[in-house]
């Protein structure tokens, strides 16, 4: 079996979100999405992710912190089950929401009243979420 390398992950990323094509060199959205997909291969370890993606460790560490705070990753695992609507079929909205969370544009918090997670733009989030999620 062939090992999954960075080129395979990049090709997979562009299948998930074709709008990222052409933004590989300078795009923060592309790099953030690359970290999320790469975490499925390497796990959420900052060092491993930075080495695999060849992105700065500080950039990767910020994404990792946001994803753990949003309860999408743990210290040891990156979860993407919510990306899938059926076997092999990805719900791109769920993937894009995770990218926004990883970028610090959106926040995610459990709502006891509704019994589900709620998503907000960082500027509209409840005050405690705004304070906790501002990682730069």
N, C-alpha and C positions, 0 to 999 in steps of 0.2 A: 504494500500500500504506500502510495506517495505521501510524503509529509506535506502538510499545509504550510505554504510559505506566504510571504507578504504579497507577492503578485497575485496569488489565488484570492487572498482576502480583498485586495483592491478590486479585482474583477467581480467578486461577490457583492461588494459594496455598491458598485455601479449598477448591478442588476437590481439591488434593493431600491436604489434611488438614482435613476438615470439623470436627474437634474444636477447631480454633482459632477458630471463629466465636464472636464475642462477647468475645474477649480482645484485640481490636485496640488498645484504648486503653491498657491497663496491662500487657499480657502480655509478659514477657521472651521466652517461647517463641515467641510470635507475631512479635515484632520480630526475633528471631534467624532464624526461618524466612523472614521477609520479606527479610532481607539475603541469604540463600542463594539464593533464587529471583531476586532482583534482580541478583545477580552474573552470572546467565546473560544478562541484558540489557546490563549496563554493564561487565562484567569485574570483577576483584577489586581495583580501585583504590579505596582508602579515600575519597578526596575525591569521586570520582564516585558511589560508593555512598551516601555520607552525603548528598550533594545530592539524589540520586534518591529515596531513602527518607525524607528529612527526619529522620533519626536522628542523634544526636550522633556526631561523628567518632571519639571515643574508644571508643564502643561498637562501631562498625564496625571500627576498627583491631584491637581485641581479637579479634573474630571472624575477621578476615583472618589474623591471626597464628596462631590455633589451626588454621585450615583449611590453611594452608601447612605448619605443623609436622606435621599429620596426613597430609601428602602428598595431600590432596584438591584443593588449589589450588596453582598456581604463582604466581610474581610477576606473570605476565601472563595467566593463564587460570584460569577456574573450571570444574572438571570435574564433570559430573553423569551421565556415561554409566552408572554403576553404579546409578542410580535406575531404569533401564528394564529390564523383563524381556522386553518385546516392543515393536514399533513402537506408540508411543502409550500403552503400559500401564506405569504407574509402580509400582515395588515400594515401598510406603509405609514398610516397615521400614528400607530403606536410607536413605530421605529422613529419617526420624525419628532414625536413628543419627547422621547428619550434623548435625542440629540439636543433639543431645546433645553432640557433639564441639565444635561452635561455642559452646555454652554453657559448656564446661569441665566438664561432668558426666561425660563419657566420654573415653577416649583411644584412639588407634588406632596400632598399631605392627606393622611387618613381622616375621613369625616365620620365620626361616631354616629351622628344624626342620620346620615345617608347610608352608612354601612359600606362605603367604597372610597377609593381615592379620588381626590379633587385636584385639578390642575389650574394654576393661575399664572398670568404674566407676573414676573417678579415685582413690578410696580404696583400690582393690584392684590398681591398676596396678603394674608393676615400679617400683622406687624411682626410677630415672633418669627414667622417664616422668612420675612425679608431680612431680619438681622442674622439669622442662622445661615442663610444661603448665600450671602454676599461673600464670595471667596474669590479674591483676585491676587 
